[in-house]
């Protein structure tokens, strides 16, 4: 496997055109090298198919749109659902008909048009201070309660993780009630939204707030990081809405490029990424939940306990994404 690393759009443009060999796949990846490299190496080992990889933090959809039919991209790996929707909205992906993939990925975690598939999921958890709050039975709706006035920390409302959460709230409760809820959550914030999910857990540790909104896999990664382990140890992980609809999840995923030069081999890679071995590697390396039902999470992640997942199909979030952004603007959530 040939790995080509890039974080700048101009660099991506240069390496993408020169990387593609006649018999090799080209993958554009938003996912980081430490996670993807071992999985793709295993695919090459088993299939004999080389994989060229371009890593980028942003700009992949824009680049593919400019490349058009000359794009070398065969497959795109995304770190969240919003990136998948961007590819779909820009008409950059193709549907895939594969019984292997459809058998491995439940309908809840794939497109009805089969033009994208989830690969892993992460829960939008609510973390509570071990010392001041303890483990709690909490719903997302409770974040607007006066009980939590001045006690909540979160990253920007416009971050895709939070936009997806707001979209799920609209799907379940309607736009009007969700706007009122957002206003209540904003009123309960301990500080202006800032930083990333790990920063919210640190804020709880330092006493700035008692409740933090954050993805589950960050918790596992902090526990494995000697510099951040004490942050994670200062909080309890809580799975919201366990007495009703279940916890909201977001997903990473994959999509076949519209003009894939090596479509058949790309589908082989997609099938491999949904296999037991690849799903297990995702789970072990990045503390994410496999979407393949019979693959267990890592031992550490399993230690957090079983939980009920929101049964809302992931594709439904796309229907409310723009409404979620609009509500966040209307309530001036980040101000």
JOVEN-V198914 format. One record per run of one state. SS is the DSSP state (hx for helix, st for strand, lp for the rest). FROM is the first residue (numbers start at 1). TO is the last residue. Records with the same first field share a line. If there is no record, write none. Layout:
SS: FROM-TO ; FROM-TO
This chain:
lp: 1-1 ; 6-8 ; 20-24 ; 30-32 ; 48-50 ; 56-59 ; 71-74 ; 79-80 ; 90-92 ; 95-98 ; 105-106 ; 111-116 ; 130-139 ; 145-145 ; 149-151 ; 154-159 ; 174-174 ; 188-188 ; 190-196 ; 206-210 ; 224-228 ; 234-234 ; 239-246 ; 248-248 ; 258-262 ; 274-275 ; 287-288 ; 291-298 ; 303-308 ; 310-314 ; 331-335
st: 2-5 ; 25-29 ; 51-55 ; 75-78 ; 93-94 ; 110-110 ; 117-129 ; 152-153 ; 189-189 ; 211-215 ; 235-238 ; 247-247 ; 249-257 ; 289-290 ; 309-309
hx: 9-19 ; 33-47 ; 60-70 ; 81-89 ; 99-104 ; 107-109 ; 140-144 ; 146-148 ; 160-173 ; 175-187 ; 197-205 ; 216-223 ; 229-233 ; 263-273 ; 276-286 ; 299-302 ; 315-330
